Amino acid sequence: MKVRIYYHDTDCGGVVYYANYLKYLEEARSEYFETRGLIIKDMLKNGIGFVVARQEIDYKSPAFYGDTLEVKTRVTDASLTRVNFEYDIVNDSGKLIAIAKTVIVFVDKTLRPKRIPGEILKKLETE
């Protein structure tokens, strides 16, 4: 997924504010779901949601106003209730900006852990 960096994404020095990477990761996960035919809005209507249980980000190099970043997203592990995502964020020159890991846990409408339906799990594991 490509992300264009606007002024509002940066701090007073023109560097991407660190917390904005969380937003980029969320958007990349949403794109990952959609490219596999999993529409989050429809999942939620059917009582299937997910929450972030763990987030790690290692910042390797700054990104700046005007940059375009690519967030490369992959699933590295999945179980009955959780899915592990990993990301590489690179700029247009291919320079590594950040690496990240997210663990999501599937939940029902009451936010209790829920088994991931088999058809969803298969689509998430497809590379």
Secondary structure per residue as TSV (DSSP state, phi and psi in degrees):
chain	resnum	aa	ss	phi	psi
A	1	M	-	360.0	136.3
A	2	K	E	-94.1	142.0
A	3	V	E	-130.6	121.9
A	4	R	E	-91.2	133.2
A	5	I	-	-91.5	119.5
A	6	Y	-	-101.3	168.3
A	7	Y	G	-57.1	-40.1
A	8	H	G	-67.3	-11.8
A	9	D	G	-83.5	-9.0
A	10	T	B	-111.8	165.5
A	11	D	-	-89.2	-172.3
A	12	C	T	-66.0	-14.3
A	13	G	T	-95.0	3.0
A	14	G	S	81.9	9.6
A	15	V	B	-96.6	140.6
A	16	V	B	-58.2	126.7
A	17	Y	-	-64.1	131.8
A	18	Y	T	-55.4	-37.7
A	19	A	T	-70.4	-20.9
A	20	N	H	-65.5	-21.3
A	21	Y	H	-62.7	-30.9
A	22	L	H	-59.5	-40.4
A	23	K	H	-63.8	-43.2
A	24	Y	H	-64.4	-38.3
A	25	L	H	-66.9	-40.9
A	26	E	H	-61.5	-44.7
A	27	E	H	-63.6	-39.5
A	28	A	H	-65.8	-39.7
A	29	R	H	-63.7	-42.0
A	30	S	H	-60.7	-43.0
A	31	E	H	-63.4	-41.7
A	32	Y	H	-57.9	-47.6
A	33	F	H	-58.4	-51.2
A	34	E	H	-64.0	-36.3
A	35	T	H	-68.8	-12.7
A	36	R	T	-105.3	13.6
A	37	G	T	77.6	17.9
A	38	L	-	-105.8	106.1
A	39	I	-	-93.6	114.9
A	40	I	H	-58.5	-40.5
A	41	K	H	-58.3	-42.6
A	42	D	H	-68.9	-38.6
A	43	M	H	-60.8	-44.5
A	44	L	H	-62.5	-39.5
A	45	K	H	-59.8	-30.3
A	46	N	T	-93.3	13.5
A	47	G	T	78.5	19.9
A	48	I	-	-116.3	111.5
A	49	G	E	-127.8	-176.3
A	50	F	E	-153.9	155.5
A	51	V	E	-130.3	154.3
A	52	V	E	-81.0	122.9
A	53	A	E	-98.5	-26.3
A	54	R	E	-154.1	142.7
A	55	Q	E	-140.2	131.4
A	56	E	E	-129.4	139.4
A	57	I	E	-139.3	130.2
A	58	D	E	-113.3	116.7
A	59	Y	E	-86.6	124.0
A	60	K	-	-104.1	-33.7
A	61	S	S	-157.7	148.9
A	62	P	-	-73.8	151.6
A	63	A	-	-112.3	152.4
A	64	F	B	-127.2	161.8
A	65	Y	T	-50.3	132.1
A	66	G	T	93.4	-14.7
A	67	D	-	-70.0	158.8
A	68	T	E	-119.3	126.2
A	69	L	E	-108.2	152.4
A	70	E	E	-116.1	128.7
A	71	V	E	-103.8	108.9
A	72	K	E	-92.5	120.9
A	73	T	E	-117.8	138.5
A	74	R	E	-149.0	152.6
A	75	V	E	-91.9	129.6
A	76	T	E	-107.7	-18.1
A	77	D	E	-163.6	148.3
A	78	A	E	-147.2	144.8
A	79	S	-	-129.5	-160.8
A	80	L	S	-67.7	-29.6
A	81	T	S	-127.5	-11.8
A	82	R	E	-130.7	157.8
A	83	V	E	-135.1	134.3
A	84	N	E	-102.1	125.9
A	85	F	E	-108.6	145.7
A	86	E	E	-129.0	151.2
A	87	Y	E	-138.2	146.8
A	88	D	E	-119.7	129.2
A	89	I	E	-111.7	120.7
A	90	V	E	-126.3	154.6
A	91	N	E	-91.3	-178.0
A	92	D	T	-61.5	-23.0
A	93	S	T	-85.3	-3.2
A	94	G	-	86.3	4.8
A	95	K	-	-72.8	133.8
A	96	L	E	-72.1	121.4
A	97	I	E	-96.4	-43.0
A	98	A	E	-160.6	155.5
A	99	I	E	-123.5	148.5
A	100	A	E	-148.5	159.6
A	101	K	E	-136.5	139.3
A	102	T	E	-132.5	135.4
A	103	V	E	-110.9	122.6
A	104	I	E	-110.5	146.6
A	105	V	E	-118.9	129.5
A	106	F	E	-75.9	140.6
A	107	V	E	-137.6	161.8
A	108	D	-	-91.8	-171.1
A	109	K	T	-65.1	-21.5
A	110	T	T	-94.0	8.6
A	111	L	S	68.4	23.7
A	112	R	-	-90.5	145.7
A	113	P	B	-53.0	140.9
A	114	K	-	-133.0	140.2
A	115	R	-	-64.3	135.9
A	116	I	-	-74.5	123.5
A	117	P	-	-56.1	140.8
A	118	G	H	-54.2	-39.4
A	119	E	H	-67.8	-32.2
A	120	I	H	-72.1	-44.7
A	121	L	H	-59.3	-42.5
A	122	K	H	-61.7	-42.5
A	123	K	H	-68.0	-35.8
A	124	L	H	-70.6	-33.7
A	125	E	H	-80.3	-14.3
A	126	T	-	-70.8	121.5
A	127	E	-	-101.1	360.0
